[in-house]
Amino acid sequence: MDRIPPPDDADERTTLTAFLEYLRACCVAKLDGVSEDAAKQAQVPSGTSIYWLGTHLAAVEINQFQRILDGRLPERIVPPAPPDMEDDTIGAVIERYQTACEESRQILATYDDLGAMGRGVGRKGDRRSVRWVLTHMIEETARHAGHLDILREQLDGTAGR
């Protein structure tokens, strides 16, 4: 099923969050329904797989929202780090991603101002605004949604947003 992008008549916060939610839903749709073996199969020379992309998307949500915006310490990160790939499932990847996205939504709800700076810092000690994190997450999620589109179509012919 093809997904339709959000409408263009909302305020900045609503527009940014609607695009991010749209892209998250597209990624989950591309992760869902793939067999365990196929999900873990590298489909390009770089070694990228559907499994890896799902795992990476959860990690980016965690880094940007929980670490940078919320300032969480490692022991408070939700969900916990994934097991080794051979002990993991694509269903668990989807669940971790959705859990990380829900945490992101809850953190975002604690900020009224998109210009507010996060309570944590990036890897280089830099602070980021809520607006920057939302924009970066749209960019990052869109890029990987495109990767998932291509890998899924190569794998089983599933096409569409």
Secondary structure, 3 states (H helix, E strand, C coil): CCCCCCCCCCCHHHHHHHHHHHHHHHHHHHHCCCCHHHHHCCCCCCCCCHHHHHHHHHHHHHHHHHHHHCCCCHHHCCCCCCCCHHHCCHHHHHHHHHHHHHHHHHHHCCCCCCCCECCCCCCCCCCCEHHHHHHHHHHHHHHHHHHHHHHHHHHHCCCCC
